[in-house]
Amino acid sequence: MNLVKSTGTFGFYTIISRLLGYLRDVLIAIFLGTSFLADAFFVAFRIPNTFRRLFAEGTFNSAFVPSYTYELVKNKSRSNKFANDVFNLLFLALFFLILIIEIFMPIFVGLIAPGFVEDTKKFELATTLTRITFPFLMFVSLSSFFGAILNSHNKFAAASAAPIILNIVLITILFFGRYLGDELIYYLSYGVSIAGLLQLIFLYRFVKKYYALDFDFRFKITNKVKFFFKKLLPSIFSSGVTQINILVGTIIASFQASAVSYLYYADRIYQINLAIAGIAIGVVVLPQLSKHVHQKKKKKISLIQNKALELSMFLSIPASVALVIGSEQIISALFGYGSFTENSVFNSSNALYYFGLGLPAFALIKVFSTFFFANHDTKTPFYISLVSVLLNILISVYFFKDIGFIIIPIATTISSWFNSLILFIYLKNNNLFEFNETFFKQFVKIIFASIMMGIFFQYLILLFENQLSYTYFFKSAYLLLCVLLTIFFYLALSYFIKAFNYQDIKLKY
């Protein structure tokens, strides 16, 4: 496996998906803005989308891949039987979970968006829309199962490309938005579930080469399957702690008008970089790292860990600097059209600013958690993440009344830095990670390159100040120009000072 090449493959399709997701959100912003219709839809969409991120973006992977790889190394038929036992049990569990929640959906929405309860119209609408979107949970979970099998065989393209389907379906619906009026949110909700089914079919066409599906409920819950599901829940919580924090934020934000929408739009921006700097690296590293842990190849383990961390910092630190410096211009250029007012830009950009400060921590959590998962340890990051989420809730609830929704991204960032620091300390103290000789040299160079990039990006923002203003229609084109020039500057400077070793592109792990 080549870390950089595999991350690039995963990252390429992920970026395509995120860019299409951006186009989707621009269209939603134009038609819905931050209205009560938008709030209701985002709650309905947030729930299955959170599960999509939890399952599809590495969490299911984290629990399944080490166990499946262990069986695969021993015997292919044993790995297939293990996979089928997991699939059948997972299917049944999801089916009954969805059935129960569909029946008690008003209670469920009341828990997810308690601030909607007093607004009968908004609450009923959110309940109806969530009923429509919730089957997506089953489809995306089973899709993640197929994706994890492909990842275990170092096949990352199909699994990373599958989410593109969701965005294509929703964009297609939104292009007819002007003719649908208020009915648009219902069509979008149905589109979510339909896209999930299409995604599942798409991945099954690829996974058939490596896995023979046996759809049979006469299975045995073996010790191996029990072990996997014991790992799954803590893995979901620990690997997906950033998404859980966002979900917690949505619950709290529901008590303030339009706050759910502000957080949603800000969340969409930083997730683009996180998808590569944290999620892609974690997903790509895990199969090979698990294999080397099983074979006790300490030098290989150390090399992969350090290169993964280095690559994550190389990608996340400059992105963090850019989001902090240009949060207002970015939100305005990407979403500042139609029903998305200047006030919406102001509030969403404030949220993005604080999310941006936490971006390296979000990435570190993904990477550090992978080191634990490769050692079949999901409990430790689970307990650390639990404390982190509790810290997030305490900060958010305590200050929400005084300063409003903006405390949510602040609390998310603080708790995430706490989480990443404790993960690192535990890894060091238990000899699960050790810096090599070159890491700190590279890290200093990355920091220097990121600072210089930030200065350059600030200069471009000031240079095109008028063109990036809210009222200028073609502001997105100028933002794109600024971003491309800044990326070129960062890569050129990094190459010159050797902040990133480009020989790693050919390095095998």
C-alpha positions, 0 to 999 in steps of 0.5 A, a space after each residue: 500500500 502507498 499511503 499518499 497515493 491511496 489517500 489521494 484516491 480516497 481524497 479525490 472522490 471525497 472532494 468531488 462528493 464535497 464539491 457536489 455537496 457544496 453545490 447542493 447546499 448553495 441551491 438549498 441556501 437559495 431556495 430555503 435560506 435560514 427559514 423555518 423550512 430550512 431548520 425543519 429539513 436540516 434536522 430531518 437531514 442531520 439525523 441520517 447524515 450524521 449516521 452516514 458520517 458515523 458509519 461511512 466515514 471511518 467509524 464502522 471501518 474502525 471496528 470491522 477492518 481489524 477483525 476482518 483483516 485478522 480473519 482474512 490473513 488466516 483464511 478467506 472462507 473464514 473471513 467471508 463467514 465472519 462477514 456474513 454473520 455480521 451482515 445478517 445481524 446488522 440487517 436485523 438490528 437496523 430493521 427493528 431499530 428503524 421500525 421502532 423509531 418510525 413508530 415513536 418518531 415524535 418522541 425521537 424528534 423531540 429529543 433531537 430538536 427539543 426547541 421545536 416542540 413549542 412551535 407546533 408547525 415546525 415540529 410536525 414538519 420536522 417529524 414528517 420529514 425525518 420519517 421520510 429520511 430515516 430509512 437512509 440509515 439502513 441503506 448507508 449502514 449496509 453500504 458502509 459494511 460493503 465499503 469496509 470490505 473493499 477497504 480491507 482489500 485496499 480498494 478505496 475508490 468505490 467506497 469513497 465515490 459512493 456518497 456522490 450519488 446522494 448529492 447527484 440525486 438531491 441536486 437533480 431535485 433542486 434544479 426543479 426547485 422553482 416549480 416545487 415551492 414548499 413541496 421541495 423539502 418533501 421531494 428532498 427528503 424522499 431523495 435522501 432515502 432513494 439515494 441511500 438505496 442506489 448507493 447500496 446497489 452501487 457498492 454491491 456491484 464492486 464488493 461481489 468480487 471479494 465477498 459472497 453475500 449469504 442473506 440468511 437469518 439462520 446464523 450463529 452469533 459466534 464469539 468473533 461476532 460478539 467481539 465485533 459488536 462489542 467494539 462497534 458501539 465504542 468505535 462509533 462514539 470515539 471515531 465519530 466524536 466530532 459528529 456527535 458533538 455537532 449533533 449535540 450542538 444541533 439539539 442545543 441550537 434548536 432553541 434559537 431561531 435559524 441557529 441550526 441552519 447557521 451551524 449546518 452551513 459552517 459545518 459543511 465548509 470545514 468538513 471538506 478538509 477534514 474528509 482528507 486530513 482526518 477521515 481519508 488518512 484514517 480509513 487508508 491507514 487502518 487495514 495496513 496498520 492492523 496487518 502490521 500490528 498482527 504481524 508485530 512489525 514495529 518499524 512498519 507500524 512506527 513509519 505508518 503512524 508518523 507519516 499519517 500524522 505528518 500528512 494530516 498536519 500538512 493538510 489540516 493546519 493550513 486549512 485551519 489558518 485559511 478558515 480563520 482568516 477568511 471565514 466571512 468571505 468564504 461563507 459569503 462567496 459560497 452561500 450569500 445568494 437569494 434567501 441567504 441574507 447578510 445576517 445569515 453570512 455574519 452568523 454562519 461565518 462566526 461559527 466557521 471561524 471557531 470550527 476552523 480553530 478546531 480543525 487540526 484537532 478534529 483531524 488528530 482525533 481521527 488519526 490517533 483513534 486509528 492507532 487504537 483501533 489497529 490494536 483492537 482497542 475501542 474502549 480507551 478512545 470511547 472513554 476519552 470521547 465520552 468525557 470530551 462530549 460531556 465537556 462540550 455539553 457542559 460548556 454549551 449549556 452553561 453559556 448558551 443563554 448568555 451568548 447564544 448559538 456561537 458557544 456551540 462551535 467554541 465548545 466543540 473546538 475546546 472539547 476536541 483539543 482536549 480529546 486529541 491531547 488525552 489520546 496522544 498522552 495515552 498513546 505515548 504513555 502506553 508505548 503505542 506511538 513514538 515520534 521518529 527523528 524526522 517528524 518534528 523537523 517537518 512539523 516546524 516547516 509545516 507551521 512556517 509554511 502555513 503562517 506564510 500562506 496565511 499572510 499571502 491569503 490575507 493579502 489576496 482578501 484585501 486585494 479583492 475586497 470589493 469583489 468579495 463583498 456580499 453584493 458582488 454577484 461573481 464573488 465565488 469566482 474571485 474566492 476560487 481564484 484566491 484559494 487556488 493561488 493560495 494552494 499553489 503558494 503553499 505547495 510551492 513553498 512547502 516544496 522549496 523548504 521541504 515541508 513535505 517529503 514528496 518521495 513519499 508518493 512512491 513509498 510503499 508501506 
